[in-house]
Amino acid sequence: MGIVMFFIATEKDIKRGKITDIYFERTLKILKKKGLNKAVSAEVRTKGLSAGWEWGIFAGLEECLELLKGLPINVRAVAEGTIFKPFEPVL
């Protein structure tokens, strides 16, 4: 049997911004190159849900806030347990 590897993000990698969408890396590079120090925003939402589901229940806020603790950001989110539909921002 061969070696099985799991590529799992560590808390350290997430906090250092190593695990992110390429869009954010490119945006940061552009802002730095142009000498801009602007506030930016990001939204977390889903495009869709499992087949046949029209809504989901928001969960995981505590874990998300723990990962973001100590970073110079403001976080706004819906309450844990909030029902949401596709494309509705939750965080």
PDB file of N, CA, C and O in Angstrom, chain B, residues numbered from 101:
ATOM      1  N   MET B 101       0.844  -1.178   0.000  1.00  0.00           N
ATOM      2  CA  MET B 101       0.000   0.000   0.000  1.00  0.00           C
ATOM      3  C   MET B 101       0.888   1.240   0.000  1.00  0.00           C
ATOM      4  O   MET B 101       1.868   1.281   0.744  1.00  0.00           O
ATOM      5  N   GLY B 102       0.575   2.258  -0.815  1.00  0.00           N
ATOM      6  CA  GLY B 102       1.379   3.471  -0.925  1.00  0.00           C
ATOM      7  C   GLY B 102       1.139   4.429   0.232  1.00  0.00           C
ATOM      8  O   GLY B 102       0.276   4.209   1.082  1.00  0.00           O
ATOM      9  N   ILE B 103       1.908   5.471   0.238  1.00  0.00           N
ATOM     10  CA  ILE B 103       1.777   6.501   1.260  1.00  0.00           C
ATOM     11  C   ILE B 103       0.536   7.338   0.961  1.00  0.00           C
ATOM     12  O   ILE B 103       0.325   7.770  -0.172  1.00  0.00           O
ATOM     13  N   VAL B 104      -0.267   7.557   1.973  1.00  0.00           N
ATOM     14  CA  VAL B 104      -1.453   8.386   1.845  1.00  0.00           C
ATOM     15  C   VAL B 104      -1.150   9.728   2.503  1.00  0.00           C
ATOM     16  O   VAL B 104      -0.737   9.785   3.662  1.00  0.00           O
ATOM     17  N   MET B 105      -1.357  10.789   1.759  1.00  0.00           N
ATOM     18  CA  MET B 105      -1.107  12.118   2.303  1.00  0.00           C
ATOM     19  C   MET B 105      -2.395  12.931   2.277  1.00  0.00           C
ATOM     20  O   MET B 105      -3.167  12.868   1.320  1.00  0.00           O
ATOM     21  N   PHE B 106      -2.610  13.679   3.323  1.00  0.00           N
ATOM     22  CA  PHE B 106      -3.734  14.592   3.382  1.00  0.00           C
ATOM     23  C   PHE B 106      -3.188  16.010   3.397  1.00  0.00           C
ATOM     24  O   PHE B 106      -2.321  16.333   4.210  1.00  0.00           O
ATOM     25  N   PHE B 107      -3.676  16.840   2.525  1.00  0.00           N
ATOM     26  CA  PHE B 107      -3.257  18.225   2.483  1.00  0.00           C
ATOM     27  C   PHE B 107      -4.275  19.047   3.271  1.00  0.00           C
ATOM     28  O   PHE B 107      -5.294  19.489   2.740  1.00  0.00           O
ATOM     29  N   ILE B 108      -3.971  19.233   4.530  1.00  0.00           N
ATOM     30  CA  ILE B 108      -4.876  19.912   5.440  1.00  0.00           C
ATOM     31  C   ILE B 108      -4.235  21.213   5.890  1.00  0.00           C
ATOM     32  O   ILE B 108      -3.077  21.232   6.308  1.00  0.00           O
ATOM     33  N   ALA B 109      -4.989  22.295   5.805  1.00  0.00           N
ATOM     34  CA  ALA B 109      -4.482  23.592   6.239  1.00  0.00           C
ATOM     35  C   ALA B 109      -4.281  23.588   7.747  1.00  0.00           C
ATOM     36  O   ALA B 109      -5.130  23.113   8.500  1.00  0.00           O
ATOM     37  N   THR B 110      -3.146  24.122   8.172  1.00  0.00           N
ATOM     38  CA  THR B 110      -2.901  24.265   9.608  1.00  0.00           C
ATOM     39  C   THR B 110      -3.404  25.630  10.064  1.00  0.00           C
ATOM     40  O   THR B 110      -3.563  26.546   9.257  1.00  0.00           O
ATOM     41  N   GLU B 111      -3.648  25.752  11.350  1.00  0.00           N
ATOM     42  CA  GLU B 111      -4.074  27.037  11.908  1.00  0.00           C
ATOM     43  C   GLU B 111      -3.030  28.114  11.606  1.00  0.00           C
ATOM     44  O   GLU B 111      -3.379  29.247  11.276  1.00  0.00           O
ATOM     45  N   LYS B 112      -1.764  27.760  11.719  1.00  0.00           N
ATOM     46  CA  LYS B 112      -0.671  28.705  11.459  1.00  0.00           C
ATOM     47  C   LYS B 112      -0.704  29.189  10.011  1.00  0.00           C
ATOM     48  O   LYS B 112      -0.573  30.387   9.759  1.00  0.00           O
ATOM     49  N   ASP B 113      -0.876  28.280   9.066  1.00  0.00           N
ATOM     50  CA  ASP B 113      -0.930  28.656   7.654  1.00  0.00           C
ATOM     51  C   ASP B 113      -2.124  29.562   7.355  1.00  0.00           C
ATOM     52  O   ASP B 113      -2.009  30.511   6.580  1.00  0.00           O
ATOM     53  N   ILE B 114      -3.261  29.268   7.966  1.00  0.00           N
ATOM     54  CA  ILE B 114      -4.449  30.091   7.754  1.00  0.00           C
ATOM     55  C   ILE B 114      -4.211  31.493   8.299  1.00  0.00           C
ATOM     56  O   ILE B 114      -4.492  32.477   7.616  1.00  0.00           O
ATOM     57  N   LYS B 115      -3.694  31.596   9.530  1.00  0.00           N
ATOM     58  CA  LYS B 115      -3.458  32.901  10.143  1.00  0.00           C
ATOM     59  C   LYS B 115      -2.409  33.714   9.401  1.00  0.00           C
ATOM     60  O   LYS B 115      -2.471  34.943   9.415  1.00  0.00           O
ATOM     61  N   ARG B 116      -1.455  33.069   8.758  1.00  0.00           N
ATOM     62  CA  ARG B 116      -0.415  33.773   8.013  1.00  0.00           C
ATOM     63  C   ARG B 116      -0.878  34.125   6.593  1.00  0.00           C
ATOM     64  O   ARG B 116      -0.129  34.734   5.830  1.00  0.00           O
ATOM     65  N   GLY B 117      -2.110  33.743   6.241  1.00  0.00           N
ATOM     66  CA  GLY B 117      -2.641  34.067   4.920  1.00  0.00           C
ATOM     67  C   GLY B 117      -2.116  33.171   3.820  1.00  0.00           C
ATOM     68  O   GLY B 117      -2.200  33.518   2.642  1.00  0.00           O
ATOM     69  N   LYS B 118      -1.573  32.019   4.188  1.00  0.00           N
ATOM     70  CA  LYS B 118      -1.026  31.100   3.186  1.00  0.00           C
ATOM     71  C   LYS B 118      -2.112  30.261   2.521  1.00  0.00           C
ATOM     72  O   LYS B 118      -1.900  29.710   1.441  1.00  0.00           O
ATOM     73  N   ILE B 119      -3.261  30.165   3.155  1.00  0.00           N
ATOM     74  CA  ILE B 119      -4.367  29.377   2.623  1.00  0.00           C
ATOM     75  C   ILE B 119      -5.475  30.364   2.261  1.00  0.00           C
ATOM     76  O   ILE B 119      -6.264  30.768   3.116  1.00  0.00           O
ATOM     77  N   THR B 120      -5.523  30.738   1.017  1.00  0.00           N
ATOM     78  CA  THR B 120      -6.501  31.717   0.584  1.00  0.00           C
ATOM     79  C   THR B 120      -6.728  31.572  -0.914  1.00  0.00           C
ATOM     80  O   THR B 120      -6.001  30.854  -1.600  1.00  0.00           O
ATOM     81  N   ASP B 121      -7.716  32.242  -1.394  1.00  0.00           N
ATOM     82  CA  ASP B 121      -7.985  32.265  -2.823  1.00  0.00           C
ATOM     83  C   ASP B 121      -6.926  33.129  -3.506  1.00  0.00           C
ATOM     84  O   ASP B 121      -6.509  34.148  -2.955  1.00  0.00           O
ATOM     85  N   ILE B 122      -6.500  32.738  -4.676  1.00  0.00           N
ATOM     86  CA  ILE B 122      -5.465  33.470  -5.415  1.00  0.00           C
ATOM     87  C   ILE B 122      -5.874  34.920  -5.642  1.00  0.00           C
ATOM     88  O   ILE B 122      -5.019  35.797  -5.756  1.00  0.00           O
ATOM     89  N   TYR B 123      -7.170  35.171  -5.707  1.00  0.00           N
ATOM     90  CA  TYR B 123      -7.669  36.534  -5.887  1.00  0.00           C
ATOM     91  C   TYR B 123      -7.117  37.460  -4.811  1.00  0.00           C
ATOM     92  O   TYR B 123      -6.693  38.575  -5.115  1.00  0.00           O
ATOM     93  N   PHE B 124      -7.117  37.014  -3.561  1.00  0.00           N
ATOM     94  CA  PHE B 124      -6.645  37.860  -2.462  1.00  0.00           C
ATOM     95  C   PHE B 124      -5.145  38.108  -2.565  1.00  0.00           C
ATOM     96  O   PHE B 124      -4.679  39.210  -2.274  1.00  0.00           O
ATOM     97  N   GLU B 125      -4.391  37.102  -2.973  1.00  0.00           N
ATOM     98  CA  GLU B 125      -2.944  37.276  -3.138  1.00  0.00           C
ATOM     99  C   GLU B 125      -2.644  38.275  -4.244  1.00  0.00           C
ATOM    100  O   GLU B 125      -1.777  39.134  -4.090  1.00  0.00           O
ATOM    101  N   ARG B 126      -3.351  38.167  -5.350  1.00  0.00           N
ATOM    102  CA  ARG B 126      -3.143  39.090  -6.469  1.00  0.00           C
ATOM    103  C   ARG B 126      -3.535  40.513  -6.092  1.00  0.00           C
ATOM    104  O   ARG B 126      -2.832  41.464  -6.435  1.00  0.00           O
ATOM    105  N   THR B 127      -4.645  40.661  -5.392  1.00  0.00           N
ATOM    106  CA  THR B 127      -5.091  41.980  -4.965  1.00  0.00           C
ATOM    107  C   THR B 127      -4.067  42.627  -4.042  1.00  0.00           C
ATOM    108  O   THR B 127      -3.746  43.805  -4.200  1.00  0.00           O
ATOM    109  N   LEU B 128      -3.556  41.875  -3.088  1.00  0.00           N
ATOM    110  CA  LEU B 128      -2.539  42.399  -2.171  1.00  0.00           C
ATOM    111  C   LEU B 128      -1.295  42.831  -2.940  1.00  0.00           C
ATOM    112  O   LEU B 128      -0.731  43.890  -2.664  1.00  0.00           O
ATOM    113  N   LYS B 129      -0.871  42.027  -3.888  1.00  0.00           N
ATOM    114  CA  LYS B 129       0.308  42.348  -4.701  1.00  0.00           C
ATOM    115  C   LYS B 129       0.099  43.667  -5.460  1.00  0.00           C
ATOM    116  O   LYS B 129       0.998  44.507  -5.509  1.00  0.00           O
ATOM    117  N   ILE B 130      -1.071  43.840  -6.041  1.00  0.00           N
ATOM    118  CA  ILE B 130      -1.376  45.058  -6.794  1.00  0.00           C
ATOM    119  C   ILE B 130      -1.401  46.274  -5.867  1.00  0.00           C
ATOM    120  O   ILE B 130      -0.821  47.313  -6.183  1.00  0.00           O
ATOM    121  N   LEU B 131      -2.076  46.142  -4.723  1.00  0.00           N
ATOM    122  CA  LEU B 131      -2.142  47.258  -3.779  1.00  0.00           C
ATOM    123  C   LEU B 131      -0.750  47.674  -3.313  1.00  0.00           C
ATOM    124  O   LEU B 131      -0.449  48.866  -3.235  1.00  0.00           O
ATOM    125  N   LYS B 132       0.100  46.695  -3.003  1.00  0.00           N
ATOM    126  CA  LYS B 132       1.462  47.003  -2.570  1.00  0.00           C
ATOM    127  C   LYS B 132       2.260  47.667  -3.678  1.00  0.00           C
ATOM    128  O   LYS B 132       2.975  48.638  -3.431  1.00  0.00           O
ATOM    129  N   LYS B 133       2.146  47.152  -4.901  1.00  0.00           N
ATOM    130  CA  LYS B 133       2.891  47.702  -6.025  1.00  0.00           C
ATOM    131  C   LYS B 133       2.506  49.153  -6.297  1.00  0.00           C
ATOM    132  O   LYS B 133       3.353  49.969  -6.659  1.00  0.00           O
ATOM    133  N   LYS B 134       1.228  49.470  -6.121  1.00  0.00           N
ATOM    134  CA  LYS B 134       0.751  50.834  -6.357  1.00  0.00           C
ATOM    135  C   LYS B 134       0.903  51.717  -5.121  1.00  0.00           C
ATOM    136  O   LYS B 134       0.553  52.897  -5.152  1.00  0.00           O
ATOM    137  N   GLY B 135       1.429  51.145  -4.027  1.00  0.00           N
ATOM    138  CA  GLY B 135       1.625  51.931  -2.810  1.00  0.00           C
ATOM    139  C   GLY B 135       0.332  52.310  -2.116  1.00  0.00           C
ATOM    140  O   GLY B 135       0.281  53.318  -1.411  1.00  0.00           O
ATOM    141  N   LEU B 136      -0.703  51.526  -2.302  1.00  0.00           N
ATOM    142  CA  LEU B 136      -2.006  51.813  -1.705  1.00  0.00           C
ATOM    143  C   LEU B 136      -2.193  51.031  -0.409  1.00  0.00           C
ATOM    144  O   LEU B 136      -1.884  49.841  -0.340  1.00  0.00           O
ATOM    145  N   ASN B 137      -2.689  51.696   0.591  1.00  0.00           N
ATOM    146  CA  ASN B 137      -2.980  51.052   1.870  1.00  0.00           C
ATOM    147  C   ASN B 137      -4.459  51.289   2.153  1.00  0.00           C
ATOM    148  O   ASN B 137      -4.823  52.188   2.912  1.00  0.00           O
ATOM    149  N   LYS B 138      -5.287  50.489   1.545  1.00  0.00           N
ATOM    150  CA  LYS B 138      -6.737  50.659   1.602  1.00  0.00           C
ATOM    151  C   LYS B 138      -7.386  49.580   2.462  1.00  0.00           C
ATOM    152  O   LYS B 138      -6.885  48.461   2.573  1.00  0.00           O
ATOM    153  N   ALA B 139      -8.497  49.940   3.057  1.00  0.00           N
ATOM    154  CA  ALA B 139      -9.314  48.944   3.738  1.00  0.00           C
ATOM    155  C   ALA B 139     -10.031  48.133   2.666  1.00  0.00           C
ATOM    156  O   ALA B 139     -10.505  48.690   1.675  1.00  0.00           O
ATOM    157  N   VAL B 140     -10.111  46.834   2.858  1.00  0.00           N
ATOM    158  CA  VAL B 140     -10.802  45.974   1.910  1.00  0.00           C
ATOM    159  C   VAL B 140     -11.853  45.153   2.636  1.00  0.00           C
ATOM    160  O   VAL B 140     -11.813  45.008   3.857  1.00  0.00           O
ATOM    161  N   SER B 141     -12.783  44.625   1.877  1.00  0.00           N
ATOM    162  CA  SER B 141     -13.854  43.809   2.442  1.00  0.00           C
ATOM    163  C   SER B 141     -13.896  42.470   1.733  1.00  0.00           C
ATOM    164  O   SER B 141     -13.490  42.348   0.577  1.00  0.00           O
ATOM    165  N   ALA B 142     -14.386  41.485   2.430  1.00  0.00           N
ATOM    166  CA  ALA B 142     -14.597  40.164   1.844  1.00  0.00           C
ATOM    167  C   ALA B 142     -15.906  39.618   2.403  1.00  0.00           C
ATOM    168  O   ALA B 142     -16.258  39.876   3.554  1.00  0.00           O
ATOM    169  N   GLU B 143     -16.611  38.871   1.587  1.00  0.00           N
ATOM    170  CA  GLU B 143     -17.849  38.223   2.025  1.00  0.00           C
ATOM    171  C   GLU B 143     -17.703  36.720   1.861  1.00  0.00           C
ATOM    172  O   GLU B 143     -17.046  36.238   0.938  1.00  0.00           O
ATOM    173  N   VAL B 144     -18.325  35.996   2.768  1.00  0.00           N
ATOM    174  CA  VAL B 144     -18.378  34.545   2.656  1.00  0.00           C
ATOM    175  C   VAL B 144     -19.819  34.172   2.363  1.00  0.00           C
ATOM    176  O   VAL B 144     -20.735  34.530   3.102  1.00  0.00           O
ATOM    177  N   ARG B 145     -19.999  33.448   1.270  1.00  0.00           N
ATOM    178  CA  ARG B 145     -21.326  32.985   0.862  1.00  0.00           C
ATOM    179  C   ARG B 145     -21.162  31.736   0.012  1.00  0.00           C
ATOM    180  O   ARG B 145     -20.045  31.395  -0.378  1.00  0.00           O
ATOM    181  N   THR B 146     -22.231  31.070  -0.271  1.00  0.00           N
ATOM    182  CA  THR B 146     -22.184  29.881  -1.113  1.00  0.00           C
ATOM    183  C   THR B 146     -22.942  30.139  -2.413  1.00  0.00           C
ATOM    184  O   THR B 146     -23.943  30.856  -2.429  1.00  0.00           O
ATOM    185  N   LYS B 147     -22.457  29.551  -3.491  1.00  0.00           N
ATOM    186  CA  LYS B 147     -23.169  29.649  -4.771  1.00  0.00           C
ATOM    187  C   LYS B 147     -24.369  28.718  -4.800  1.00  0.00           C
ATOM    188  O   LYS B 147     -25.387  29.013  -5.426  1.00  0.00           O
ATOM    189  N   GLY B 148     -24.234  27.594  -4.116  1.00  0.00           N
ATOM    190  CA  GLY B 148     -25.307  26.621  -4.132  1.00  0.00           C
ATOM    191  C   GLY B 148     -25.156  25.647  -2.984  1.00  0.00           C
ATOM    192  O   GLY B 148     -24.161  25.657  -2.259  1.00  0.00           O
ATOM    193  N   LEU B 149     -26.149  24.817  -2.835  1.00  0.00           N
ATOM    194  CA  LEU B 149     -26.166  23.821  -1.763  1.00  0.00           C
ATOM    195  C   LEU B 149     -26.303  22.437  -2.380  1.00  0.00           C
ATOM    196  O   LEU B 149     -26.433  22.307  -3.597  1.00  0.00           O
ATOM    197  N   SER B 150     -26.275  21.424  -1.561  1.00  0.00           N
ATOM    198  CA  SER B 150     -26.424  20.056  -2.046  1.00  0.00           C
ATOM    199  C   SER B 150     -27.708  19.927  -2.848  1.00  0.00           C
ATOM    200  O   SER B 150     -28.684  20.636  -2.605  1.00  0.00           O
ATOM    201  N   ALA B 151     -27.689  19.027  -3.791  1.00  0.00           N
ATOM    202  CA  ALA B 151     -28.824  18.832  -4.702  1.00  0.00           C
ATOM    203  C   ALA B 151     -30.154  18.792  -3.964  1.00  0.00           C
ATOM    204  O   ALA B 151     -30.361  17.995  -3.048  1.00  0.00           O
ATOM    205  N   GLY B 152     -31.029  19.661  -4.385  1.00  0.00           N
ATOM    206  CA  GLY B 152     -32.376  19.659  -3.822  1.00  0.00           C
ATOM    207  C   GLY B 152     -32.570  20.542  -2.603  1.00  0.00           C
ATOM    208  O   GLY B 152     -33.710  20.801  -2.216  1.00  0.00           O
ATOM    209  N   TRP B 153     -31.490  21.014  -1.985  1.00  0.00           N
ATOM    210  CA  TRP B 153     -31.623  21.852  -0.783  1.00  0.00           C
ATOM    211  C   TRP B 153     -31.776  23.303  -1.191  1.00  0.00           C
ATOM    212  O   TRP B 153     -31.043  23.797  -2.047  1.00  0.00           O
ATOM    213  N   GLU B 154     -32.729  23.981  -0.577  1.00  0.00           N
ATOM    214  CA  GLU B 154     -32.970  25.394  -0.873  1.00  0.00           C
ATOM    215  C   GLU B 154     -32.353  26.317   0.171  1.00  0.00           C
ATOM    216  O   GLU B 154     -32.233  27.519  -0.067  1.00  0.00           O
ATOM    217  N   TRP B 155     -31.959  25.779   1.319  1.00  0.00           N
ATOM    218  CA  TRP B 155     -31.404  26.596   2.391  1.00  0.00           C
ATOM    219  C   TRP B 155     -30.395  25.782   3.198  1.00  0.00           C
ATOM    220  O   TRP B 155     -30.374  24.553   3.139  1.00  0.00           O
ATOM    221  N   GLY B 156     -29.564  26.494   3.947  1.00  0.00           N
ATOM    222  CA  GLY B 156     -28.591  25.858   4.837  1.00  0.00           C
ATOM    223  C   GLY B 156     -28.665  26.514   6.204  1.00  0.00           C
ATOM    224  O   GLY B 156     -29.370  27.506   6.390  1.00  0.00           O
ATOM    225  N   ILE B 157     -27.936  25.956   7.155  1.00  0.00           N
ATOM    226  CA  ILE B 157     -27.869  26.513   8.509  1.00  0.00           C
ATOM    227  C   ILE B 157     -26.421  26.901   8.778  1.00  0.00           C
ATOM    228  O   ILE B 157     -25.521  26.066   8.686  1.00  0.00           O
ATOM    229  N   PHE B 158     -26.199  28.165   9.108  1.00  0.00           N
ATOM    230  CA  PHE B 158     -24.854  28.673   9.346  1.00  0.00           C
ATOM    231  C   PHE B 158     -24.282  28.064  10.623  1.00  0.00           C
ATOM    232  O   PHE B 158     -24.902  28.122  11.685  1.00  0.00           O
ATOM    233  N   ALA B 159     -23.103  27.484  10.504  1.00  0.00           N
ATOM    234  CA  ALA B 159     -22.420  26.888  11.657  1.00  0.00           C
ATOM    235  C   ALA B 159     -20.918  27.086  11.500  1.00  0.00           C
ATOM    236  O   ALA B 159     -20.422  27.225  10.382  1.00  0.00           O
ATOM    237  N   GLY B 160     -20.197  27.101  12.608  1.00  0.00           N
ATOM    238  CA  GLY B 160     -18.746  27.215  12.577  1.00  0.00           C
ATOM    239  C   GLY B 160     -18.218  28.598  12.899  1.00  0.00           C
ATOM    240  O   GLY B 160     -17.026  28.855  12.733  1.00  0.00           O
ATOM    241  N   LEU B 161     -19.073  29.488  13.354  1.00  0.00           N
ATOM    242  CA  LEU B 161     -18.642  30.857  13.650  1.00  0.00           C
ATOM    243  C   LEU B 161     -17.566  30.887  14.730  1.00  0.00           C
ATOM    244  O   LEU B 161     -16.583  31.616  14.600  1.00  0.00           O
ATOM    245  N   GLU B 162     -17.735  30.115  15.779  1.00  0.00           N
ATOM    246  CA  GLU B 162     -16.748  30.104  16.872  1.00  0.00           C
ATOM    247  C   GLU B 162     -15.363  29.712  16.367  1.00  0.00           C
ATOM    248  O   GLU B 162     -14.368  30.338  16.731  1.00  0.00           O
ATOM    249  N   GLU B 163     -15.296  28.683  15.534  1.00  0.00           N
ATOM    250  CA  GLU B 163     -14.010  28.245  14.981  1.00  0.00           C
ATOM    251  C   GLU B 163     -13.404  29.316  14.083  1.00  0.00           C
ATOM    252  O   GLU B 163     -12.198  29.561  14.130  1.00  0.00           O
ATOM    253  N   CYS B 164     -14.234  29.951  13.267  1.00  0.00           N
ATOM    254  CA  CYS B 164     -13.765  31.012  12.382  1.00  0.00           C
ATOM    255  C   CYS B 164     -13.200  32.176  13.186  1.00  0.00           C
ATOM    256  O   CYS B 164     -12.118  32.677  12.880  1.00  0.00           O
ATOM    257  N   LEU B 165     -13.923  32.605  14.206  1.00  0.00           N
ATOM    258  CA  LEU B 165     -13.451  33.720  15.034  1.00  0.00           C
ATOM    259  C   LEU B 165     -12.153  33.372  15.756  1.00  0.00           C
ATOM    260  O   LEU B 165     -11.295  34.236  15.937  1.00  0.00           O
ATOM    261  N   GLU B 166     -12.005  32.137  16.161  1.00  0.00           N
ATOM    262  CA  GLU B 166     -10.764  31.710  16.819  1.00  0.00           C
ATOM    263  C   GLU B 166      -9.591  31.806  15.847  1.00  0.00           C
ATOM    264  O   GLU B 166      -8.508  32.251  16.227  1.00  0.00           O
ATOM    265  N   LEU B 167      -9.796  31.396  14.606  1.00  0.00           N
ATOM    266  CA  LEU B 167      -8.733  31.493  13.603  1.00  0.00           C
ATOM    267  C   LEU B 167      -8.355  32.943  13.309  1.00  0.00           C
ATOM    268  O   LEU B 167      -7.197  33.238  13.014  1.00  0.00           O
ATOM    269  N   LEU B 168      -9.325  33.839  13.388  1.00  0.00           N
ATOM    270  CA  LEU B 168      -9.081  35.241  13.050  1.00  0.00           C
ATOM    271  C   LEU B 168      -8.643  36.082  14.253  1.00  0.00           C
ATOM    272  O   LEU B 168      -8.298  37.254  14.101  1.00  0.00           O
ATOM    273  N   LYS B 169      -8.658  35.482  15.445  1.00  0.00           N
ATOM    274  CA  LYS B 169      -8.297  36.205  16.660  1.00  0.00           C
ATOM    275  C   LYS B 169      -6.878  36.775  16.542  1.00  0.00           C
ATOM    276  O   LYS B 169      -5.953  36.099  16.092  1.00  0.00           O
ATOM    277  N   GLY B 170      -6.737  38.024  16.953  1.00  0.00           N
ATOM    278  CA  GLY B 170      -5.425  38.655  16.934  1.00  0.00           C
ATOM    279  C   GLY B 170      -5.059  39.322  15.624  1.00  0.00           C
ATOM    280  O   GLY B 170      -4.029  39.991  15.537  1.00  0.00           O
ATOM    281  N   LEU B 171      -5.887  39.151  14.601  1.00  0.00           N
ATOM    282  CA  LEU B 171      -5.623  39.792  13.314  1.00  0.00           C
ATOM    283  C   LEU B 171      -6.285  41.171  13.295  1.00  0.00           C
ATOM    284  O   LEU B 171      -7.324  41.363  13.926  1.00  0.00           O
ATOM    285  N   PRO B 172      -5.700  42.123  12.585  1.00  0.00           N
ATOM    286  CA  PRO B 172      -6.249  43.487  12.576  1.00  0.00           C
ATOM    287  C   PRO B 172      -7.441  43.616  11.623  1.00  0.00           C
ATOM    288  O   PRO B 172      -7.373  44.322  10.617  1.00  0.00           O
ATOM    289  N   ILE B 173      -8.523  42.929  11.955  1.00  0.00           N
ATOM    290  CA  ILE B 173      -9.714  42.944  11.100  1.00  0.00           C
ATOM    291  C   ILE B 173     -10.971  43.057  11.946  1.00  0.00           C
ATOM    292  O   ILE B 173     -10.965  42.756  13.139  1.00  0.00           O
ATOM    293  N   ASN B 174     -12.030  43.490  11.317  1.00  0.00           N
ATOM    294  CA  ASN B 174     -13.356  43.510  11.925  1.00  0.00           C
ATOM    295  C   ASN B 174     -14.174  42.427  11.250  1.00  0.00           C
ATOM    296  O   ASN B 174     -14.122  42.273  10.030  1.00  0.00           O
ATOM    297  N   VAL B 175     -14.925  41.682  12.031  1.00  0.00           N
ATOM    298  CA  VAL B 175     -15.734  40.593  11.485  1.00  0.00           C
ATOM    299  C   VAL B 175     -17.198  40.844  11.837  1.00  0.00           C
ATOM    300  O   VAL B 175     -17.546  41.122  12.984  1.00  0.00           O
ATOM    301  N   ARG B 176     -18.039  40.736  10.816  1.00  0.00           N
ATOM    302  CA  ARG B 176     -19.486  40.774  11.022  1.00  0.00           C
ATOM    303  C   ARG B 176     -20.050  39.482  10.447  1.00  0.00           C
ATOM    304  O   ARG B 176     -19.652  39.054   9.363  1.00  0.00           O
ATOM    305  N   ALA B 177     -20.958  38.873  11.158  1.00  0.00           N
ATOM    306  CA  ALA B 177     -21.525  37.597  10.703  1.00  0.00           C
ATOM    307  C   ALA B 177     -22.959  37.471  11.182  1.00  0.00           C
ATOM    308  O   ALA B 177     -23.381  38.130  12.133  1.00  0.00           O
ATOM    309  N   VAL B 178     -23.699  36.604  10.498  1.00  0.00           N
ATOM    310  CA  VAL B 178     -25.023  36.253  10.991  1.00  0.00           C
ATOM    311  C   VAL B 178     -24.826  35.373  12.228  1.00  0.00           C
ATOM    312  O   VAL B 178     -23.737  34.839  12.441  1.00  0.00           O
ATOM    313  N   ALA B 179     -25.840  35.224  13.015  1.00  0.00           N
ATOM    314  CA  ALA B 179     -25.748  34.411  14.229  1.00  0.00           C
ATOM    315  C   ALA B 179     -25.641  32.921  13.896  1.00  0.00           C
ATOM    316  O   ALA B 179     -26.189  32.450  12.900  1.00  0.00           O
ATOM    317  N   GLU B 180     -24.935  32.205  14.738  1.00  0.00           N
ATOM    318  CA  GLU B 180     -24.849  30.750  14.609  1.00  0.00           C
ATOM    319  C   GLU B 180     -26.264  30.192  14.572  1.00  0.00           C
ATOM    320  O   GLU B 180     -27.105  30.576  15.385  1.00  0.00           O
ATOM    321  N   GLY B 181     -26.533  29.294  13.638  1.00  0.00           N
ATOM    322  CA  GLY B 181     -27.855  28.688  13.516  1.00  0.00           C
ATOM    323  C   GLY B 181     -28.799  29.418  12.572  1.00  0.00           C
ATOM    324  O   GLY B 181     -29.936  28.987  12.377  1.00  0.00           O
ATOM    325  N   THR B 182     -28.337  30.521  11.984  1.00  0.00           N
ATOM    326  CA  THR B 182     -29.169  31.282  11.049  1.00  0.00           C
ATOM    327  C   THR B 182     -29.394  30.485   9.764  1.00  0.00           C
ATOM    328  O   THR B 182     -28.463  29.896   9.216  1.00  0.00           O
ATOM    329  N   ILE B 183     -30.613  30.476   9.304  1.00  0.00           N
ATOM    330  CA  ILE B 183     -30.940  29.834   8.036  1.00  0.00           C
ATOM    331  C   ILE B 183     -30.569  30.809   6.906  1.00  0.00           C
ATOM    332  O   ILE B 183     -30.888  31.996   6.976  1.00  0.00           O
ATOM    333  N   PHE B 184     -29.896  30.300   5.871  1.00  0.00           N
ATOM    334  CA  PHE B 184     -29.496  31.152   4.741  1.00  0.00           C
ATOM    335  C   PHE B 184     -29.762  30.412   3.440  1.00  0.00           C
ATOM    336  O   PHE B 184     -29.889  29.188   3.408  1.00  0.00           O
ATOM    337  N   LYS B 185     -29.842  31.192   2.367  1.00  0.00           N
ATOM    338  CA  LYS B 185     -30.031  30.653   1.020  1.00  0.00           C
ATOM    339  C   LYS B 185     -28.781  30.944   0.186  1.00  0.00           C
ATOM    340  O   LYS B 185     -27.977  31.795   0.566  1.00  0.00           O
ATOM    341  N   PRO B 186     -28.607  30.258  -0.934  1.00  0.00           N
ATOM    342  CA  PRO B 186     -27.445  30.533  -1.787  1.00  0.00           C
ATOM    343  C   PRO B 186     -27.315  32.023  -2.111  1.00  0.00           C
ATOM    344  O   PRO B 186     -28.306  32.731  -2.293  1.00  0.00           O
ATOM    345  N   PHE B 187     -26.066  32.469  -2.175  1.00  0.00           N
ATOM    346  CA  PHE B 187     -25.681  33.839  -2.512  1.00  0.00           C
ATOM    347  C   PHE B 187     -25.921  34.846  -1.391  1.00  0.00           C
ATOM    348  O   PHE B 187     -25.576  36.016  -1.557  1.00  0.00           O
ATOM    349  N   GLU B 188     -26.491  34.446  -0.267  1.00  0.00           N
ATOM    350  CA  GLU B 188     -26.650  35.359   0.864  1.00  0.00           C
ATOM    351  C   GLU B 188     -25.368  35.366   1.689  1.00  0.00           C
ATOM    352  O   GLU B 188     -24.920  34.305   2.124  1.00  0.00           O
ATOM    353  N   PRO B 189     -24.764  36.536   1.918  1.00  0.00           N
ATOM    354  CA  PRO B 189     -23.551  36.591   2.737  1.00  0.00           C
ATOM    355  C   PRO B 189     -23.842  36.147   4.171  1.00  0.00           C
ATOM    356  O   PRO B 189     -24.863  36.522   4.748  1.00  0.00           O
ATOM    357  N   VAL B 190     -22.946  35.353   4.734  1.00  0.00           N
ATOM    358  CA  VAL B 190     -23.101  34.915   6.123  1.00  0.00           C
ATOM    359  C   VAL B 190     -21.986  35.470   7.016  1.00  0.00           C
ATOM    360  O   VAL B 190     -22.130  35.511   8.238  1.00  0.00           O
ATOM    361  N   LEU B 191     -20.869  35.898   6.401  1.00  0.00           N
ATOM    362  CA  LEU B 191     -19.723  36.388   7.175  1.00  0.00           C
ATOM    363  C   LEU B 191     -19.077  37.537   6.421  1.00  0.00           C
ATOM    364  O   LEU B 191     -18.090  38.105   6.888  1.00  0.00           O
TER     365      LEU B 191
END
